[in-house]
Amino acid sequence: MQVLTPREIVSELDKFIVGQEAAKRMVAIAMRNRWRRMQVPPELRDEIAPKNIIMIGPTGVGKTEIARRLAKLAGAPFIKVEASKFTEVGYVGRDVESMIRDLMDIGVNLVRQEEAERVKVPAEKQAEERLLDLLLPPSPHPVGTLPPPPGASPGPGQGGDASTRDKLRRLWRDGALDDRMVEMEVAAAGPQVQLMSMPGMEDMEFQLRDMMGRMFPAKRKTRKMTVREAYAILVQEESDKLVDMDAVVETARERVEQAGIVFIDEIDKVCSRKEAHGPDVSREGVQRDLLPIVEGSVVNTKHGMVRTDHILFIAAGAFHMAKPSDLVPELQGRFPLRVELSALTKEDFLRILTEPQNALTTQYTALLATEGIALSFAPDALDEVAGFAQEVNSQTENIGARRLYTIMEKVLQDLSFEAPDRAGQAVAVDRAYVREKLSDVQTNRDLSRYIL
């Protein structure tokens, strides 16, 4: 796991997310507490429960983006789920325990990748020997003698002349054989049979497919491919032989239980308002099913039993039509920390357009550079876009930074269409250019409701 201090975590989030300092600090402290807990004595470690968080704020202010960037920084099993996709047990749909099963699968894949990287050097060495066997098939061994083990260095009369094999090895390492075609046996993909078609039965379908795959051995077929493609497949096969999957599963289970993070987005969509009437299918039921998972229980997965006592849960929601107090009281108590994300101002929009590494201006400049157009934005143009985004958000629905996507696309729509015919030109976007492209929606407020 990557160990970062809270200040370093906030600094990394600042590269992509503008503002929302309180949310960044709270998330950074929660991540650091995961590391602190592992440093305390074992007898006290099990008593320290994670402090789950609810992030409250309007749409488009950075709640989901914090989760996306957090996943890359965590270095631990991390999953983002949508609360609105789950249903109460007994209804058709996914049950809440599936998030833990998915988290365990992510943990296994994470540890497997780490182990594959660890055994990469010996796997590449073995794959190289097998590749040379493909390029220079071994000679028949004399009667009464045993064939050499696979991947062993050839002796005299085996695998062709040793000097020829060494020459091929040098050519391969120099890249001279990359495009040469070879035939190799690979595992054949079995027929994809749809076992279950009902929503919510995906887990059973995967388990049945896995069981049938174990019952019937995988068939192999001969494929023609380049040497480079064959080498990649051979490295993967050799890595699979060297990685102990039982140890991988044990390590992954320990990592999921002690350092796993679950981000539950759209938690407000399962709130049931007390003044509402009519059908309200399984909303409170989903909350009741979440209670034991968040509090700590044992979930059965295909990799074994997983305890959720020390998994960190971070929930987020806009809470436009509901309030956090509309959650069932027991669930409110399981999310003791709350942080409110503020709505974006004109200054925030201007910073979003210029400061992040993945700023919209940087993206459009790179996209149009592929057509040979040198695109640049004047400061007054970005100020005009930011001001217009703030104005539209205040007069229509406030969708936060997502409004910038719509406005920037409207401003650059004609240029994107004509780009192939204007290769080699330099285009400077200024305030007048922006006002010209947005003139129709600026004068017609009803039109802006539909276009922007």
C-alpha positions in Angstrom: 0.0 0.0 0.0 1.1 3.5 -0.7 1.5 5.5 2.6 0.7 9.2 2.2 0.4 11.8 4.9 -2.9 13.8 5.0 -1.1 16.8 3.6 0.2 14.7 0.7 -3.3 13.2 0.0 -4.8 16.7 -0.1 -2.0 17.9 -2.4 -2.7 15.1 -4.8 -6.4 15.8 -4.8 -5.7 19.5 -5.4 -4.2 18.5 -8.8 -7.7 17.5 -10.1 -10.3 19.0 -7.8 -10.9 22.7 -7.1 -12.0 23.8 -3.7 -13.9 21.6 -1.2 -11.0 21.7 1.3 -13.2 20.4 4.2 -14.1 17.2 2.2 -10.5 16.7 1.1 -9.2 17.0 4.6 -11.8 14.6 6.1 -11.1 12.0 3.4 -7.4 12.4 3.9 -7.7 11.9 7.7 -9.8 8.8 7.1 -7.2 7.3 4.8 -4.4 8.1 7.2 -6.3 6.5 10.1 -6.3 3.2 8.1 -2.5 3.2 8.3 -2.4 4.4 11.9 -4.7 1.6 13.0 -2.3 -1.0 11.6 0.5 0.4 13.8 -1.2 0.0 17.1 -0.9 -3.2 19.2 -3.0 -6.1 18.0 -5.2 -6.3 21.1 -6.3 -2.7 20.5 -6.4 -2.8 16.7 -9.6 -4.8 16.6 -11.4 -2.3 18.8 -10.7 0.7 16.5 -13.7 1.0 14.1 -13.5 3.1 11.0 -15.3 6.5 11.1 -17.6 6.3 8.1 -18.3 9.6 6.2 -21.3 11.1 4.4 -20.5 13.8 1.8 -23.4 16.2 1.2 -23.5 18.7 -1.7 -25.2 19.6 -4.9 -24.4 17.7 -8.1 -21.3 18.6 -10.0 -19.2 19.9 -7.1 -16.7 17.1 -6.9 -18.1 14.3 -4.7 -17.7 11.5 -7.3 -14.4 13.0 -8.5 -13.0 12.7 -5.0 -13.9 9.0 -5.1 -12.3 8.5 -8.5 -9.0 10.1 -7.5 -9.1 8.5 -4.0 -9.2 5.0 -5.7 -5.8 5.7 -7.4 -4.2 7.0 -4.2 -5.6 4.3 -1.9 -3.3 1.5 -3.0 -6.0 -0.7 -1.4 -9.1 -2.5 -2.6 -11.6 0.2 -3.5 -15.0 0.0 -5.1 -17.5 2.7 -6.1 -21.2 1.6 -6.2 -24.5 3.4 -6.8 -27.0 3.0 -4.0 -29.9 3.3 -6.5 -28.9 0.0 -8.1 -29.5 -2.1 -5.1 -32.9 -3.6 -4.0 -34.1 -5.1 -0.8 -33.7 -8.9 -0.4 -36.8 -10.5 -2.0 -37.0 -8.0 -4.8 -35.5 -8.6 -8.3 -32.2 -6.8 -8.4 -28.8 -6.8 -6.8 -28.5 -7.2 -3.0 -26.2 -5.0 -1.0 -23.8 -7.9 -0.2 -22.7 -8.0 -3.8 -20.6 -4.8 -3.2 -18.5 -6.8 -0.8 -18.2 -9.7 -3.3 -17.1 -7.3 -5.9 -14.6 -5.6 -3.5 -13.1 -9.1 -2.8 -12.8 -9.7 -6.6 -11.0 -6.4 -6.9 -8.7 -7.3 -4.0 -7.8 -10.6 -5.6 -7.0 -9.0 -8.9 -4.9 -6.3 -7.2 -2.8 -8.8 -5.3 -2.5 -11.0 -8.4 -1.1 -8.1 -10.4 1.4 -7.4 -7.6 2.5 -11.0 -7.5 2.8 -11.2 -11.3 5.0 -8.1 -11.2 7.1 -9.8 -8.6 7.7 -12.9 -10.7 8.0 -11.0 -13.9 11.8 -11.6 -14.4 11.7 -15.5 -14.0 8.5 -15.6 -16.0 10.1 -13.6 -18.9 13.1 -15.9 -18.8 11.0 -19.1 -19.1 8.8 -17.5 -21.8 11.9 -16.6 -23.8 13.1 -20.3 -23.7 9.6 -21.5 -24.8 9.6 -18.9 -27.6 13.0 -20.1 -28.9 11.5 -23.6 -28.9 8.8 -22.3 -31.2 11.2 -20.7 -33.5 13.7 -23.6 -33.4 11.8 -26.8 -32.7 13.8 -29.4 -30.8 15.3 -32.3 -32.7 14.0 -35.8 -31.9 15.9 -37.2 -28.9 17.7 -40.6 -29.4 15.8 -43.8 -28.6 16.2 -44.9 -25.0 16.8 -41.3 -23.6 14.4 -39.0 -21.9 13.4 -35.7 -23.5 14.7 -32.5 -21.7 12.2 -30.7 -19.4 10.3 -27.8 -21.0 12.2 -24.6 -21.1 15.6 -26.3 -20.4 18.6 -25.2 -22.2 19.2 -27.5 -25.2 22.2 -29.8 -25.3 24.0 -30.9 -28.4 21.5 -32.1 -31.0 18.6 -30.8 -29.0 16.6 -27.6 -30.0 18.9 -27.1 -33.0 22.4 -26.1 -32.9 23.3 -24.1 -29.8 24.9 -21.3 -31.9 21.7 -21.0 -34.0 19.6 -20.8 -30.8 21.9 -18.1 -29.4 21.7 -16.2 -32.7 17.9 -16.3 -32.6 18.0 -15.1 -29.0 20.1 -12.1 -29.9 17.8 -11.3 -32.9 14.8 -11.6 -30.6 16.2 -9.3 -28.0 17.2 -6.8 -30.7 13.5 -6.8 -31.9 14.3 -8.2 -35.3 11.9 -11.1 -35.0 8.9 -9.1 -33.6 6.8 -9.3 -36.8 7.7 -12.9 -37.7 4.7 -15.3 -37.7 4.6 -18.4 -35.5 2.0 -21.1 -34.7 1.3 -21.7 -31.0 -1.3 -23.6 -28.9 -3.5 -21.3 -26.8 -6.5 -21.9 -24.6 -9.7 -21.8 -26.6 -12.5 -19.6 -25.3 -15.5 -21.8 -24.6 -19.0 -20.9 -25.8 -20.6 -18.0 -23.9 -23.8 -19.5 -22.6 -26.3 -17.2 -20.9 -27.2 -19.2 -17.9 -29.4 -16.7 -16.1 -31.3 -13.8 -17.6 -33.0 -12.3 -14.5 -31.5 -9.1 -13.1 -29.7 -9.6 -9.8 -28.7 -13.2 -10.6 -25.3 -12.2 -12.1 -23.4 -13.6 -9.1 -25.0 -17.0 -9.4 -24.3 -17.0 -13.2 -20.6 -16.3 -12.6 -20.4 -19.0 -10.0 -22.0 -21.6 -12.3 -19.7 -20.6 -15.1 -16.7 -21.0 -12.8 -17.9 -24.4 -11.6 -18.5 -25.6 -15.2 -15.0 -24.3 -16.2 -13.5 -26.5 -13.4 -15.5 -29.5 -14.4 -14.6 -29.4 -18.1 -10.9 -28.8 -18.8 -10.2 -25.9 -21.2 -9.5 -26.9 -24.8 -6.5 -25.6 -26.7 -6.3 -24.6 -30.3 -3.5 -23.6 -32.6 -3.3 -19.9 -33.5 -1.1 -18.0 -35.9 0.3 -14.8 -34.4 3.4 -12.6 -34.4 6.4 -13.4 -32.2 5.6 -10.3 -30.0 2.0 -11.5 -29.4 3.2 -15.1 -28.7 5.8 -13.8 -26.2 3.1 -11.8 -24.3 0.9 -14.9 -24.0 3.8 -17.1 -22.9 4.8 -14.5 -20.2 1.2 -14.6 -18.9 1.2 -18.4 -18.8 4.5 -18.6 -17.0 3.4 -16.0 -14.5 0.2 -18.0 -13.8 2.4 -21.0 -13.0 4.6 -19.1 -10.6 1.9 -17.3 -8.7 0.4 -19.2 -5.8 -3.3 -18.3 -6.0 -4.1 -19.7 -2.5 -1.7 -17.3 -1.0 -3.0 -14.5 -3.3 -6.6 -15.1 -2.0 -5.5 -15.1 1.6 -3.5 -11.9 1.2 -6.4 -10.3 -0.7 -8.9 -11.2 2.0 -6.7 -9.7 4.7 -6.2 -6.5 2.7 -10.0 -6.2 2.0 -10.9 -6.7 5.6 -8.3 -4.4 7.0 -7.9 -1.7 4.4 -10.9 -2.0 2.0 -12.8 1.2 1.0 -16.4 1.2 -0.3 -17.8 4.5 -1.8 -21.6 4.5 -2.0 -22.8 7.2 -4.3 -26.3 8.6 -4.6 -27.2 7.5 -1.0 -29.9 10.1 -1.0 -31.8 8.1 -3.7 -32.7 5.4 -1.1 -34.1 8.0 1.4 -37.8 7.7 2.1 -39.4 11.0 2.9 -41.9 10.7 5.7 -44.4 13.1 4.0 -44.3 11.1 0.7 -47.1 8.7 -0.1 -47.5 6.0 -2.7 -45.4 3.1 -3.9 -41.8 3.3 -2.5 -40.3 0.0 -3.5 -37.6 -1.3 -1.1 -36.0 2.1 -0.3 -36.0 1.6 3.4 -35.4 -2.1 2.8 -32.1 -1.2 1.1 -31.1 0.9 4.1 -32.0 -1.9 6.5 -29.9 -4.3 4.4 -27.0 -1.8 4.5 -27.0 -1.7 8.3 -25.3 -5.0 9.1 -22.8 -4.5 6.2 -21.7 -1.1 7.5 -21.8 -2.1 11.2 -19.8 -5.3 10.6 -20.9 -8.7 9.4 -19.6 -11.7 7.5 -20.3 -12.0 3.8 -19.9 -15.2 1.9 -18.0 -14.8 -1.4 -16.5 -17.2 -3.9 -13.1 -16.6 -2.3 -14.4 -17.4 1.3 -15.9 -15.5 4.2 -15.1 -11.8 4.4 -15.7 -9.7 7.5 -16.7 -6.1 7.0 -16.0 -4.8 10.6 -13.0 -2.6 9.5 -14.0 -1.7 5.9 -14.3 2.1 5.5 -17.6 3.3 3.9 -17.9 6.7 2.4 -21.4 7.8 1.2 -22.3 10.7 -0.9 -25.5 12.4 -2.1 -26.9 15.6 -3.4 -29.9 15.5 -1.0 -32.0 17.8 -3.1 -35.3 16.1 -2.5 -34.4 14.6 0.9 -32.3 15.3 3.9 -29.7 13.1 5.7 -32.2 13.0 8.6 -34.5 11.1 6.3 -32.2 8.1 6.5 -33.2 5.5 9.1 -31.7 6.5 12.5 -29.6 3.3 12.7 -27.9 4.1 9.4 -27.3 7.7 10.4 -25.5 6.5 13.5 -23.2 4.3 11.3 -22.0 7.4 9.4 -20.8 9.6 12.2 -18.8 12.1 10.1 -20.5 14.5 7.8 -19.1 17.1 5.5 -20.9 19.6 3.3 -19.5 20.5 -0.1 -20.2 24.1 -1.2 -21.8 25.1 -4.5 -19.3 26.4 -7.1 -18.8 30.1 -7.7 -17.5 32.0 -10.8 -14.0 32.0 -9.4 -14.3 28.2 -8.9 -15.3 27.7 -12.5 -12.4 29.8 -13.7 -10.0 27.8 -11.6 -11.5 24.5 -13.0 -10.9 25.7 -16.5 -7.2 26.5 -15.8 -5.7 24.7 -12.8 -6.3 21.0 -12.9 -4.0 18.7 -14.9 -7.1 17.4 -16.8 -8.6 20.9 -17.4 -11.2 21.2 -20.2 -9.0 23.7 -22.0 -6.1 21.2 -21.9 -8.3 18.4 -23.2 -9.7 20.5 -26.2 -6.2 21.8 -27.0 -4.8 18.3 -27.2 -7.8 16.9 -29.2 -7.6 19.6 -31.9 -3.8 19.4 -32.0 -4.4 15.9 -33.6 -6.0 17.8 -36.5 -3.1 20.2 -36.8 -4.8 23.1 -35.1 -3.0 25.3 -32.5 -5.9 26.2 -30.1 -5.4 28.8 -27.4 -7.7 30.5 -24.9 -7.4 34.1 -23.9 -8.0 34.8 -20.1 -11.0 37.0 -21.0 -12.6 34.1 -22.9 -12.3 31.8 -19.9 -13.7 34.6 -17.6 -16.7 34.9 -20.0 -17.3 31.1 -20.0 -17.1 31.0 -16.2 -19.4 33.9 -15.7 -22.0 32.4 -18.2 -21.8 29.0 -16.4 -22.5 30.7 -13.1 -25.4 32.7 -14.6 -27.1 29.7 -16.2 -26.7 27.6 -13.1 -28.4 30.3 -11.0 -31.3 30.7 -13.4 -31.9 27.1 -14.3 -31.0 23.8 -12.5 -27.6 24.0 -10.8 -25.6 21.1 -12.2 -22.2 22.5 -11.0 -19.1 22.0 -13.1 -20.9 19.8 -15.6 -22.3 23.0 -17.0 -18.8 23.8 -18.3 -18.9 20.7 -20.5 -22.1 21.9 -22.3 -20.9 25.5 -22.7 -17.4 24.6 -24.0 -18.9 22.1 -26.5 -21.3 24.8 -27.7 -18.4 27.3 -28.1 -16.1 24.9 -30.0 -18.7 23.0 -31.9 -18.2 24.7 -35.3 -14.4 24.5 -34.9 -14.5 20.8 -34.1 -16.6 20.2 -37.2 -14.4 22.2 -39.5 -11.1 21.1 -38.0 -10.0 18.6 -40.8 -10.3 21.4 -43.3 -8.4 23.9 -41.2 -5.2 22.0 -40.5 -2.1 24.1 -39.9 -4.1 27.1 -38.6 -3.8 28.8 -35.2 -7.1 29.7 -33.5 -7.3 32.0 -30.5 -10.5 32.0 -28.5 -11.3 35.4 -26.9 -14.2 37.0 -25.2 -15.7 38.2 -28.6 -15.5 34.6 -30.0 -17.3 33.2 -26.9 -20.1 35.8 -27.0 -20.6 35.2 -30.8 -21.0 31.5 -30.3 -23.4 31.9 -27.3 -25.3 34.8 -28.6 -28.4 32.8 -29.5 -28.8 31.2 -26.1 -27.9 34.5 -24.3 -30.7 36.4 -25.9 -33.3 33.6 -25.6 -33.5 32.3 -22.0 -36.0 29.6 -22.9 -33.7 28.3 -25.5 -30.8 28.2 -23.0 -32.9 25.9 -20.8 -32.9 23.2 -23.5 -29.4 23.7 -25.1 -27.4 24.4 -22.0 
